[in-house]
Amino acid sequence: GHEQLLKMMEERMMDVEQKLRLVKRLLQDKVNQLKEQLSKNTKADSMVKDLYVENAQLLKALEATEQRQKTAERKNYLLEEKIANLNRIVKNLASPSFSP
């Protein structure tokens, strides 16, 4: 009985050790998986920061372009007014009322 009890305990110990090795392997796989995910997340975070900076630069460029467009539109409007005034002057100069 004593020998048999000892043998059963040894078998249980071997079974427990085998299960522990399996759990250790599974945990190591999980650790590796999490390390890989962390690496991917770090790269993604870096890319997001780069895109944020690039977006800010593009917004500044867009604002500057819009400001230049508004300025060009104002200048264009003033030029059109001047052309209209010059056309009126030319028309008045060419009209027969100024003829002797």
VEXBAPA-71584 format. One record per atom (N, C-alpha, C, O): residue number from 1; atom name; y, z, x. Coordinates in steps of 0.2 Angstrom, whole numbers. Layout:
N
+--------+------+-------+-------+-------+
! vextor ! gumi !     v !     w !     u !
+--------+------+-------+-------+-------+
!    NUM !   CA !     Y !     Z !     X !
...
+--------+------+-------+-------+-------+
***
This chain:
100
+--------+------+-------+-------+-------+
! vextor ! gumi !     v !     w !     u !
+--------+------+-------+-------+-------+
!      1 !    N !    -6 !     0 !     4 !
!      1 !   CA !     0 !     0 !     0 !
!      1 !    C !     6 !     0 !     4 !
!      1 !    O !    11 !    -3 !     3 !
!      2 !    N !     6 !     4 !    10 !
!      2 !   CA !    12 !     4 !    14 !
!      2 !    C !    13 !    -2 !    17 !
!      2 !    O !    19 !    -4 !    18 !
!      3 !    N !     8 !    -5 !    20 !
!      3 !   CA !     8 !   -12 !    23 !
!      3 !    C !    11 !   -17 !    18 !
!      3 !    O !    15 !   -21 !    20 !
!      4 !    N !     8 !   -17 !    12 !
!      4 !   CA !    10 !   -22 !     8 !
!      4 !    C !    18 !   -21 !     6 !
!      4 !    O !    21 !   -26 !     5 !
!      5 !    N !    20 !   -15 !     5 !
!      5 !   CA !    27 !   -13 !     3 !
!      5 !    C !    31 !   -16 !     9 !
!      5 !    O !    37 !   -19 !     8 !
!      6 !    N !    29 !   -15 !    15 !
!      6 !   CA !    33 !   -17 !    21 !
!      6 !    C !    33 !   -25 !    21 !
!      6 !    O !    39 !   -28 !    23 !
!      7 !    N !    28 !   -28 !    20 !
!      7 !   CA !    28 !   -35 !    20 !
!      7 !    C !    32 !   -38 !    14 !
!      7 !    O !    36 !   -43 !    15 !
!      8 !    N !    32 !   -35 !     8 !
!      8 !   CA !    37 !   -37 !     3 !
!      8 !    C !    44 !   -36 !     5 !
!      8 !    O !    48 !   -40 !     3 !
!      9 !    N !    46 !   -31 !     8 !
!      9 !   CA !    52 !   -30 !    10 !
!      9 !    C !    55 !   -35 !    16 !
!      9 !    O !    60 !   -37 !    16 !
!     10 !    N !    50 !   -37 !    20 !
!     10 !   CA !    51 !   -42 !    25 !
!     10 !    C !    53 !   -48 !    22 !
!     10 !    O !    58 !   -52 !    24 !
!     11 !    N !    49 !   -50 !    17 !
!     11 !   CA !    50 !   -56 !    13 !
!     11 !    C !    56 !   -56 !     9 !
!     11 !    O !    60 !   -61 !     9 !
!     12 !    N !    58 !   -51 !     7 !
!     12 !   CA !    65 !   -50 !     3 !
!     12 !    C !    70 !   -51 !     8 !
!     12 !    O !    75 !   -54 !     7 !
!     13 !    N !    70 !   -48 !    14 !
!     13 !   CA !    75 !   -48 !    19 !
!     13 !    C !    75 !   -55 !    21 !
!     13 !    O !    81 !   -58 !    22 !
!     14 !    N !    70 !   -59 !    22 !
!     14 !   CA !    70 !   -66 !    24 !
!     14 !    C !    73 !   -70 !    19 !
!     14 !    O !    77 !   -75 !    20 !
!     15 !    N !    72 !   -69 !    13 !
!     15 !   CA !    75 !   -72 !     7 !
!     15 !    C !    82 !   -71 !     7 !
!     15 !    O !    86 !   -76 !     6 !
!     16 !    N !    84 !   -65 !     8 !
!     16 !   CA !    91 !   -63 !     8 !
!     16 !    C !    95 !   -66 !    14 !
!     16 !    O !   101 !   -69 !    13 !
!     17 !    N !    92 !   -66 !    20 !
!     17 !   CA !    95 !   -70 !    25 !
!     17 !    C !    96 !   -77 !    24 !
!     17 !    O !   101 !   -80 !    26 !
!     18 !    N !    91 !   -80 !    21 !
!     18 !   CA !    91 !   -87 !    19 !
!     18 !    C !    97 !   -89 !    15 !
!     18 !    O !   101 !   -93 !    15 !
!     19 !    N !    97 !   -84 !     9 !
!     19 !   CA !   103 !   -85 !     5 !
!     19 !    C !   110 !   -84 !     8 !
!     19 !    O !   115 !   -88 !     6 !
!     20 !    N !   110 !   -79 !    13 !
!     20 !   CA !   116 !   -78 !    16 !
!     20 !    C !   118 !   -84 !    20 !
!     20 !    O !   124 !   -86 !    21 !
!     21 !    N !   113 !   -87 !    24 !
!     21 !   CA !   115 !   -93 !    28 !
!     21 !    C !   117 !   -99 !    23 !
!     21 !    O !   122 !  -102 !    25 !
!     22 !    N !   114 !  -100 !    17 !
!     22 !   CA !   117 !  -105 !    13 !
!     22 !    C !   124 !  -103 !    10 !
!     22 !    O !   128 !  -108 !    10 !
!     23 !    N !   125 !   -97 !     9 !
!     23 !   CA !   132 !   -95 !     7 !
!     23 !    C !   137 !   -96 !    12 !
!     23 !    O !   142 !   -99 !    11 !
!     24 !    N !   135 !   -95 !    18 !
!     24 !   CA !   139 !   -96 !    24 !
!     24 !    C !   141 !  -103 !    25 !
!     24 !    O !   146 !  -105 !    26 !
!     25 !    N !   136 !  -107 !    24 !
!     25 !   CA !   137 !  -114 !    25 !
!     25 !    C !   141 !  -117 !    19 !
!     25 !    O !   146 !  -121 !    21 !
!     26 !    N !   140 !  -115 !    13 !
!     26 !   CA !   144 !  -117 !     8 !
!     26 !    C !   152 !  -115 !     9 !
!     26 !    O !   156 !  -118 !     8 !
!     27 !    N !   152 !  -108 !    11 !
!     27 !   CA !   159 !  -106 !    13 !
!     27 !    C !   163 !  -110 !    18 !
!     27 !    O !   169 !  -111 !    18 !
!     28 !    N !   159 !  -112 !    23 !
!     28 !   CA !   162 !  -116 !    29 !
!     28 !    C !   164 !  -123 !    26 !
!     28 !    O !   169 !  -125 !    28 !
!     29 !    N !   160 !  -126 !    22 !
!     29 !   CA !   161 !  -132 !    19 !
!     29 !    C !   168 !  -131 !    15 !
!     29 !    O !   172 !  -136 !    15 !
!     30 !    N !   168 !  -126 !    11 !
!     30 !   CA !   174 !  -125 !     7 !
!     30 !    C !   181 !  -124 !    12 !
!     30 !    O !   186 !  -126 !    10 !
!     31 !    N !   180 !  -120 !    17 !
!     31 !   CA !   185 !  -119 !    22 !
!     31 !    C !   187 !  -126 !    25 !
!     31 !    O !   193 !  -127 !    25 !
!     32 !    N !   183 !  -130 !    27 !
!     32 !   CA !   184 !  -137 !    29 !
!     32 !    C !   188 !  -141 !    24 !
!     32 !    O !   193 !  -144 !    26 !
!     33 !    N !   186 !  -140 !    18 !
!     33 !   CA !   189 !  -144 !    13 !
!     33 !    C !   196 !  -142 !    12 !
!     33 !    O !   200 !  -146 !    11 !
!     34 !    N !   197 !  -135 !    12 !
!     34 !   CA !   204 !  -133 !    11 !
!     34 !    C !   208 !  -134 !    17 !
!     34 !    O !   214 !  -135 !    16 !
!     35 !    N !   206 !  -134 !    23 !
!     35 !   CA !   210 !  -136 !    28 !
!     35 !    C !   212 !  -143 !    28 !
!     35 !    O !   218 !  -145 !    29 !
!     36 !    N !   207 !  -148 !    26 !
!     36 !   CA !   209 !  -155 !    25 !
!     36 !    C !   214 !  -156 !    19 !
!     36 !    O !   219 !  -159 !    20 !
!     37 !    N !   214 !  -152 !    14 !
!     37 !   CA !   218 !  -152 !     8 !
!     37 !    C !   225 !  -150 !    11 !
!     37 !    O !   230 !  -152 !     9 !
!     38 !    N !   225 !  -144 !    15 !
!     38 !   CA !   232 !  -142 !    17 !
!     38 !    C !   235 !  -147 !    22 !
!     38 !    O !   241 !  -148 !    21 !
!     39 !    N !   231 !  -150 !    26 !
!     39 !   CA !   234 !  -156 !    30 !
!     39 !    C !   237 !  -161 !    26 !
!     39 !    O !   243 !  -163 !    27 !
!     40 !    N !   233 !  -163 !    21 !
!     40 !   CA !   236 !  -168 !    16 !
!     40 !    C !   242 !  -166 !    13 !
!     40 !    O !   247 !  -170 !    12 !
!     41 !    N !   242 !  -160 !    10 !
!     41 !   CA !   248 !  -157 !     7 !
!     41 !    C !   254 !  -156 !    12 !
!     41 !    O !   260 !  -158 !    10 !
!     42 !    N !   253 !  -155 !    18 !
!     42 !   CA !   258 !  -154 !    23 !
!     42 !    C !   261 !  -161 !    24 !
!     42 !    O !   267 !  -162 !    24 !
!     43 !    N !   257 !  -166 !    25 !
!     43 !   CA !   260 !  -173 !    25 !
!     43 !    C !   264 !  -175 !    19 !
!     43 !    O !   269 !  -178 !    20 !
!     44 !    N !   261 !  -174 !    13 !
!     44 !   CA !   264 !  -176 !     7 !
!     44 !    C !   271 !  -172 !     7 !
!     44 !    O !   276 !  -175 !     5 !
!     45 !    N !   271 !  -166 !     9 !
!     45 !   CA !   278 !  -162 !     9 !
!     45 !    C !   283 !  -165 !    13 !
!     45 !    O !   289 !  -166 !    11 !
!     46 !    N !   280 !  -167 !    19 !
!     46 !   CA !   285 !  -170 !    24 !
!     46 !    C !   287 !  -177 !    21 !
!     46 !    O !   293 !  -178 !    22 !
!     47 !    N !   283 !  -181 !    18 !
!     47 !   CA !   285 !  -187 !    15 !
!     47 !    C !   290 !  -186 !     9 !
!     47 !    O !   295 !  -190 !     8 !
!     48 !    N !   289 !  -181 !     5 !
!     48 !   CA !   294 !  -179 !     0 !
!     48 !    C !   301 !  -177 !     3 !
!     48 !    O !   306 !  -180 !     0 !
!     49 !    N !   301 !  -173 !     8 !
!     49 !   CA !   307 !  -171 !    11 !
!     49 !    C !   311 !  -178 !    14 !
!     49 !    O !   317 !  -179 !    13 !
!     50 !    N !   307 !  -182 !    17 !
!     50 !   CA !   310 !  -188 !    20 !
!     50 !    C !   313 !  -193 !    14 !
!     50 !    O !   318 !  -195 !    15 !
!     51 !    N !   309 !  -193 !     8 !
!     51 !   CA !   311 !  -197 !     3 !
!     51 !    C !   317 !  -194 !     0 !
!     51 !    O !   322 !  -197 !    -3 !
!     52 !    N !   318 !  -187 !     0 !
!     52 !   CA !   323 !  -184 !    -3 !
!     52 !    C !   330 !  -185 !     1 !
!     52 !    O !   335 !  -187 !    -2 !
!     53 !    N !   329 !  -185 !     8 !
!     53 !   CA !   335 !  -187 !    12 !
!     53 !    C !   336 !  -194 !    11 !
!     53 !    O !   342 !  -196 !    11 !
!     54 !    N !   331 !  -199 !    11 !
!     54 !   CA !   333 !  -206 !    10 !
!     54 !    C !   336 !  -207 !     3 !
!     54 !    O !   341 !  -211 !     3 !
!     55 !    N !   334 !  -204 !    -2 !
!     55 !   CA !   337 !  -204 !    -8 !
!     55 !    C !   345 !  -202 !    -8 !
!     55 !    O !   349 !  -205 !   -11 !
!     56 !    N !   346 !  -197 !    -5 !
!     56 !   CA !   353 !  -194 !    -4 !
!     56 !    C !   357 !  -200 !    -1 !
!     56 !    O !   363 !  -201 !    -3 !
!     57 !    N !   354 !  -203 !     5 !
!     57 !   CA !   358 !  -208 !     8 !
!     57 !    C !   359 !  -214 !     4 !
!     57 !    O !   365 !  -217 !     4 !
!     58 !    N !   354 !  -216 !     0 !
!     58 !   CA !   355 !  -221 !    -4 !
!     58 !    C !   360 !  -220 !   -10 !
!     58 !    O !   364 !  -225 !   -12 !
!     59 !    N !   360 !  -214 !   -12 !
!     59 !   CA !   365 !  -212 !   -17 !
!     59 !    C !   372 !  -213 !   -15 !
!     59 !    O !   377 !  -215 !   -18 !
!     60 !    N !   373 !  -210 !    -8 !
!     60 !   CA !   380 !  -211 !    -5 !
!     60 !    C !   382 !  -218 !    -4 !
!     60 !    O !   387 !  -220 !    -6 !
!     61 !    N !   377 !  -222 !    -2 !
!     61 !   CA !   378 !  -229 !    -1 !
!     61 !    C !   380 !  -233 !    -8 !
!     61 !    O !   384 !  -237 !    -8 !
!     62 !    N !   376 !  -231 !   -13 !
!     62 !   CA !   378 !  -234 !   -20 !
!     62 !    C !   385 !  -232 !   -22 !
!     62 !    O !   388 !  -236 !   -25 !
!     63 !    N !   386 !  -225 !   -21 !
!     63 !   CA !   393 !  -223 !   -23 !
!     63 !    C !   399 !  -227 !   -19 !
!     63 !    O !   404 !  -229 !   -22 !
!     64 !    N !   398 !  -228 !   -13 !
!     64 !   CA !   402 !  -232 !    -9 !
!     64 !    C !   403 !  -239 !   -11 !
!     64 !    O !   408 !  -242 !   -12 !
!     65 !    N !   397 !  -242 !   -13 !
!     65 !   CA !   397 !  -249 !   -15 !
!     65 !    C !   400 !  -249 !   -22 !
!     65 !    O !   404 !  -254 !   -23 !
!     66 !    N !   399 !  -245 !   -27 !
!     66 !   CA !   402 !  -245 !   -33 !
!     66 !    C !   410 !  -244 !   -32 !
!     66 !    O !   414 !  -247 !   -36 !
!     67 !    N !   412 !  -240 !   -28 !
!     67 !   CA !   419 !  -239 !   -26 !
!     67 !    C !   422 !  -245 !   -24 !
!     67 !    O !   428 !  -247 !   -26 !
!     68 !    N !   419 !  -249 !   -19 !
!     68 !   CA !   421 !  -255 !   -17 !
!     68 !    C !   422 !  -260 !   -22 !
!     68 !    O !   426 !  -264 !   -23 !
!     69 !    N !   417 !  -260 !   -27 !
!     69 !   CA !   417 !  -265 !   -32 !
!     69 !    C !   423 !  -263 !   -37 !
!     69 !    O !   426 !  -268 !   -39 !
!     70 !    N !   424 !  -257 !   -39 !
!     70 !   CA !   430 !  -255 !   -43 !
!     70 !    C !   436 !  -258 !   -40 !
!     70 !    O !   441 !  -260 !   -43 !
!     71 !    N !   437 !  -256 !   -33 !
!     71 !   CA !   443 !  -259 !   -29 !
!     71 !    C !   444 !  -266 !   -30 !
!     71 !    O !   449 !  -269 !   -31 !
!     72 !    N !   438 !  -270 !   -29 !
!     72 !   CA !   438 !  -277 !   -29 !
!     72 !    C !   440 !  -279 !   -36 !
!     72 !    O !   444 !  -284 !   -37 !
!     73 !    N !   437 !  -276 !   -41 !
!     73 !   CA !   439 !  -278 !   -48 !
!     73 !    C !   446 !  -277 !   -49 !
!     73 !    O !   450 !  -281 !   -53 !
!     74 !    N !   449 !  -271 !   -47 !
!     74 !   CA !   456 !  -270 !   -48 !
!     74 !    C !   461 !  -275 !   -44 !
!     74 !    O !   465 !  -278 !   -47 !
!     75 !    N !   459 !  -277 !   -38 !
!     75 !   CA !   462 !  -282 !   -34 !
!     75 !    C !   462 !  -289 !   -38 !
!     75 !    O !   467 !  -293 !   -38 !
!     76 !    N !   456 !  -290 !   -41 !
!     76 !   CA !   455 !  -297 !   -44 !
!     76 !    C !   459 !  -297 !   -50 !
!     76 !    O !   462 !  -302 !   -52 !
!     77 !    N !   460 !  -291 !   -54 !
!     77 !   CA !   464 !  -291 !   -60 !
!     77 !    C !   471 !  -292 !   -58 !
!     77 !    O !   475 !  -296 !   -61 !
!     78 !    N !   473 !  -289 !   -53 !
!     78 !   CA !   480 !  -290 !   -51 !
!     78 !    C !   482 !  -297 !   -48 !
!     78 !    O !   487 !  -300 !   -50 !
!     79 !    N !   477 !  -300 !   -45 !
!     79 !   CA !   477 !  -307 !   -43 !
!     79 !    C !   478 !  -312 !   -49 !
!     79 !    O !   482 !  -317 !   -49 !
!     80 !    N !   474 !  -311 !   -54 !
!     80 !   CA !   474 !  -315 !   -60 !
!     80 !    C !   480 !  -314 !   -64 !
!     80 !    O !   483 !  -319 !   -66 !
!     81 !    N !   483 !  -308 !   -64 !
!     81 !   CA !   490 !  -307 !   -67 !
!     81 !    C !   495 !  -311 !   -63 !
!     81 !    O !   499 !  -315 !   -66 !
!     82 !    N !   495 !  -311 !   -56 !
!     82 !   CA !   500 !  -315 !   -52 !
!     82 !    C !   499 !  -322 !   -53 !
!     82 !    O !   504 !  -326 !   -54 !
!     83 !    N !   493 !  -325 !   -54 !
!     83 !   CA !   491 !  -332 !   -55 !
!     83 !    C !   494 !  -334 !   -62 !
!     83 !    O !   497 !  -339 !   -62 !
!     84 !    N !   493 !  -329 !   -67 !
!     84 !   CA !   496 !  -331 !   -74 !
!     84 !    C !   504 !  -331 !   -73 !
!     84 !    O !   507 !  -335 !   -76 !
!     85 !    N !   507 !  -326 !   -70 !
!     85 !   CA !   514 !  -326 !   -69 !
!     85 !    C !   516 !  -333 !   -65 !
!     85 !    O !   521 !  -336 !   -67 !
!     86 !    N !   513 !  -334 !   -60 !
!     86 !   CA !   515 !  -340 !   -56 !
!     86 !    C !   514 !  -347 !   -60 !
!     86 !    O !   518 !  -351 !   -60 !
!     87 !    N !   509 !  -347 !   -64 !
!     87 !   CA !   508 !  -353 !   -69 !
!     87 !    C !   513 !  -353 !   -74 !
!     87 !    O !   516 !  -359 !   -75 !
!     88 !    N !   516 !  -347 !   -77 !
!     88 !   CA !   521 !  -347 !   -81 !
!     88 !    C !   528 !  -350 !   -78 !
!     88 !    O !   531 !  -354 !   -81 !
!     89 !    N !   529 !  -347 !   -72 !
!     89 !   CA !   535 !  -350 !   -68 !
!     89 !    C !   534 !  -357 !   -67 !
!     89 !    O !   539 !  -361 !   -68 !
!     90 !    N !   529 !  -360 !   -65 !
!     90 !   CA !   528 !  -367 !   -63 !
!     90 !    C !   529 !  -371 !   -70 !
!     90 !    O !   532 !  -376 !   -70 !
!     91 !    N !   526 !  -368 !   -75 !
!     91 !   CA !   527 !  -372 !   -82 !
!     91 !    C !   534 !  -372 !   -84 !
!     91 !    O !   537 !  -377 !   -86 !
!     92 !    N !   538 !  -366 !   -83 !
!     92 !   CA !   545 !  -366 !   -84 !
!     92 !    C !   549 !  -371 !   -80 !
!     92 !    O !   554 !  -374 !   -82 !
!     93 !    N !   547 !  -371 !   -74 !
!     93 !   CA !   551 !  -375 !   -69 !
!     93 !    C !   550 !  -383 !   -71 !
!     93 !    O !   554 !  -387 !   -70 !
!     94 !    N !   544 !  -384 !   -73 !
!     94 !   CA !   542 !  -391 !   -75 !
!     94 !    C !   544 !  -393 !   -82 !
!     94 !    O !   543 !  -399 !   -84 !
!     95 !    N !   546 !  -388 !   -86 !
!     95 !   CA !   548 !  -390 !   -93 !
!     95 !    C !   554 !  -394 !   -93 !
!     95 !    O !   559 !  -394 !   -89 !
!     96 !    N !   555 !  -399 !   -98 !
!     96 !   CA !   561 !  -403 !   -99 !
!     96 !    C !   567 !  -400 !  -100 !
!     96 !    O !   573 !  -403 !  -100 !
!     97 !    N !   567 !  -393 !  -102 !
!     97 !   CA !   573 !  -390 !  -104 !
!     97 !    C !   578 !  -389 !   -98 !
!     97 !    O !   584 !  -388 !   -98 !
!     98 !    N !   575 !  -389 !   -92 !
!     98 !   CA !   579 !  -388 !   -86 !
!     98 !    C !   581 !  -395 !   -83 !
!     98 !    O !   585 !  -395 !   -78 !
!     99 !    N !   579 !  -401 !   -86 !
!     99 !   CA !   582 !  -407 !   -84 !
!     99 !    C !   589 !  -408 !   -87 !
!     99 !    O !   591 !  -406 !   -92 !
!    100 !    N !   593 !  -412 !   -83 !
!    100 !   CA !   600 !  -413 !   -85 !
!    100 !    C !   601 !  -418 !   -90 !
!    100 !    O !   606 !  -419 !   -93 !
+--------+------+-------+-------+-------+
***
